[in-house]
Amino acid sequence: MAALATTFETAFLHTLTVAEDDIDFMGHVNNLVYLRWAAEMAERHWQAVTPAEMQAAGLWIVLRHEIDYHRELKLGDAVELRTWIDPVKGVRCPRHVDIRQAGADKPSARVLTLWTYMDTGTRRPKRLPADVRALFGM
């Protein structure tokens, strides 16, 4: 398994193309789509790094989203999404998602989401277990 990156340069990467369903009445990517992409990136990254038995033991819940919009994306644009996490503080896990047109030197949007890890049995927040921290290089 790959360790989780903590910087943009080594972050988990996913690419996509802006689809018609992503576009709003103004002709660019709808603000809610950026939020969906951020949530999907967290899930993709979790599934790519974490074995199935660890995935079954815990789940992630959003505490807070912050989105800064910088440049619009339009139908057919190739998009690069990168995600990485900052060090966990207690039960709070800050995850960044950088969304930009492929090859661009500046982002179209940046998302910071505070997540909390929950035990699937108790449905209560808990500190990130040591084995999960190790997978993510923490």
C-alpha positions as CSV (number, residue, x, y, z in Angstrom):
1,M,0.0,0.0,0.0
2,A,1.1,3.5,-0.8
3,A,1.6,6.0,2.0
4,L,-0.5,9.1,2.1
5,A,1.1,12.3,0.8
6,T,1.2,15.4,2.9
7,T,1.9,17.9,0.1
8,F,0.5,18.9,-3.3
9,E,3.5,17.6,-5.2
10,T,3.1,14.0,-3.9
11,A,-0.6,14.0,-3.4
12,F,-3.1,11.3,-4.5
13,L,-4.1,12.2,-8.0
14,H,-7.3,11.5,-10.0
15,T,-8.2,12.9,-13.4
16,L,-11.6,13.4,-15.0
17,T,-13.3,15.4,-17.7
18,V,-16.1,17.8,-17.0
19,A,-19.4,16.3,-18.0
20,E,-22.7,17.9,-19.1
21,D,-24.3,17.0,-15.8
22,D,-21.6,19.0,-14.0
23,I,-22.6,22.3,-15.7
24,D,-25.0,24.8,-14.2
25,F,-27.2,27.5,-15.8
26,M,-24.2,29.9,-16.1
27,G,-22.3,27.4,-18.3
28,H,-19.6,26.4,-15.8
29,V,-19.1,23.7,-13.2
30,N,-21.8,24.0,-10.5
31,N,-20.4,24.8,-7.0
32,L,-22.0,21.6,-5.6
33,V,-20.0,19.6,-8.1
34,Y,-16.8,20.8,-6.5
35,L,-18.1,19.5,-3.2
36,R,-19.0,16.2,-4.7
37,W,-15.6,15.8,-6.3
38,A,-13.9,16.5,-2.9
39,A,-16.0,13.8,-1.2
40,E,-15.3,11.4,-4.0
41,M,-11.6,12.1,-3.8
42,A,-11.5,11.3,-0.1
43,E,-13.3,8.0,-0.8
44,R,-11.1,7.0,-3.7
45,H,-8.0,7.8,-1.6
46,W,-9.3,5.8,1.4
47,Q,-10.1,2.8,-0.8
48,A,-6.7,3.0,-2.6
49,V,-4.6,3.0,0.5
50,T,-6.6,1.0,3.1
51,P,-7.2,-2.8,3.1
52,A,-10.8,-3.9,3.1
53,E,-10.8,-5.1,6.7
54,M,-9.6,-1.7,7.9
55,Q,-12.3,0.0,5.7
56,A,-15.0,-2.2,7.4
57,A,-13.8,-1.2,10.9
58,G,-14.2,2.6,10.5
59,L,-16.0,5.2,8.5
60,W,-15.5,8.9,7.8
61,I,-18.0,11.7,8.6
62,V,-17.7,15.3,7.5
63,L,-17.5,17.9,10.2
64,R,-16.9,21.0,8.0
65,H,-16.2,22.0,4.4
66,E,-14.5,25.2,3.2
67,I,-14.3,25.9,-0.5
68,D,-12.4,28.7,-2.2
69,Y,-13.3,29.2,-5.9
70,H,-10.7,30.8,-8.1
71,R,-11.3,29.9,-11.8
72,E,-14.2,28.4,-13.6
73,L,-14.2,25.0,-15.3
74,K,-16.3,24.3,-18.4
75,L,-17.7,21.4,-20.3
76,G,-15.1,19.1,-21.7
77,D,-12.2,20.5,-19.5
78,A,-9.7,17.9,-18.4
79,V,-9.4,18.2,-14.6
80,E,-6.7,17.1,-12.1
81,L,-7.8,16.5,-8.5
82,R,-5.2,16.0,-5.8
83,T,-5.8,15.2,-2.2
84,W,-3.6,15.0,0.9
85,I,-4.2,15.3,4.7
86,D,-2.6,17.4,7.4
87,P,-1.7,15.9,10.7
88,V,-4.7,14.6,12.7
89,K,-5.6,16.7,15.7
90,G,-7.6,14.5,18.2
91,V,-10.5,13.2,16.2
92,R,-10.3,15.8,13.5
93,C,-8.6,15.0,10.2
94,P,-8.1,17.9,7.8
95,R,-8.1,16.9,4.1
96,H,-7.2,19.2,1.2
97,V,-8.4,18.8,-2.3
98,D,-6.9,20.9,-5.1
99,I,-9.0,21.0,-8.2
100,R,-7.5,22.5,-11.4
101,Q,-7.6,22.3,-15.2
102,A,-5.1,19.8,-16.3
103,G,-1.6,21.4,-16.6
104,A,-2.7,24.7,-15.0
105,D,-0.3,26.3,-12.6
106,K,-3.1,27.6,-10.4
107,P,-6.2,25.9,-9.0
108,S,-9.8,26.4,-10.0
109,A,-10.9,25.6,-6.5
110,R,-9.4,24.5,-3.2
111,V,-11.4,22.5,-0.6
112,L,-10.5,21.9,3.0
113,T,-12.7,19.4,4.8
114,L,-12.5,18.4,8.4
115,W,-13.4,14.7,8.7
116,T,-13.7,12.5,11.8
117,Y,-13.1,8.8,11.9
118,M,-15.9,6.7,13.5
119,D,-16.0,3.2,14.8
120,T,-18.6,1.3,12.7
121,G,-19.7,-0.7,15.8
122,T,-20.3,2.2,18.2
123,R,-21.0,4.9,15.6
124,R,-18.9,7.2,17.8
125,P,-15.9,9.3,16.8
126,K,-12.5,7.8,17.8
127,R,-8.9,8.6,17.4
128,L,-7.4,7.3,14.2
129,P,-6.0,3.8,15.0
130,A,-2.2,3.4,14.8
131,D,-2.4,0.9,11.9
132,V,-4.4,3.3,9.9
133,R,-2.1,6.2,10.8
134,A,0.8,4.1,9.6
135,L,-0.8,3.5,6.2
136,F,-1.2,7.2,5.8
137,G,2.4,8.0,6.9
138,M,1.4,9.6,10.2
